[in-house]
Amino acid sequence: MSRGGKPKNHDEPERRCIVTGDVQPKAGLVRFVVGPDGMVYPDVAGKLPGRGIWVTSDRGIIETAMKKGLFPRAAKQAVKTPENLVELVEQALASRVVELISLERKAGKAIVGFEKVKGWLAEGRAKVLLQASDGSDRGKGKLWTPEGGRWFGCLTSQELGLAFGRDRAIHGALAAGGLTRRVIEDASRLAGVRKQDGGKTAMKDTKTA
């Protein structure tokens, strides 16, 4: 059982946050590694060599890890922490989300544009609604979160546009399957770092998509 009293999913690896001490699925955390130069680097893809240091994907929590010197303690060695570490995490996650959406678009599982998105929502085809953080609240309010799905507003119109091969975009949607679950995981982490989507930390529940 997890701390919250829910059965653990043993198929989903878990790690402990060095700040909060909470054990949760890796999808809600950011992995950091210490490079050969003794510098702390974010590893949002989880592929860099070395012992991982895990922190909840939340701007305030990452900042606390820096201020309290928790990276050297977790690494058990002297390390250098970049002053812009949070920004590096943010940039890496945003690039990752944009890339994943772009791949979904090329696979025919993502669409862009108000009318097309509205059509997918009405037909029940959309699993994730994506809306630009700097779009009009009035326009965005005319669409709705898919039933049993997710909504994200952590990308700017320029970033969302880049994902769809445009200068900018306000509304997008993803179908279920494919890379959609990975988009949900990384968009949740990005929302926590950017403190948008209601200021929530990365979702611990990133279930089926």
Secondary structure, 3 states (H helix, E strand, C coil): CCCCCCCCCCCCCEEECCCCCCEEEHHHEEEEEECCCCEEEECCCCCCCCCCEEEECCHHHHHHHHHCCHHHHHHCCCCECCCCHHHHHHHHHHHHHHHHHHHHHHCCCEEECHHHHHHHHHHCCEEEEEECCCCCHHHHCCCCCCCCCEEECCCCHHHHHHHCCCCCCCEEEEECCCCHHHHHHHHHHHHHHHCCHHHCCCCCCCCCC
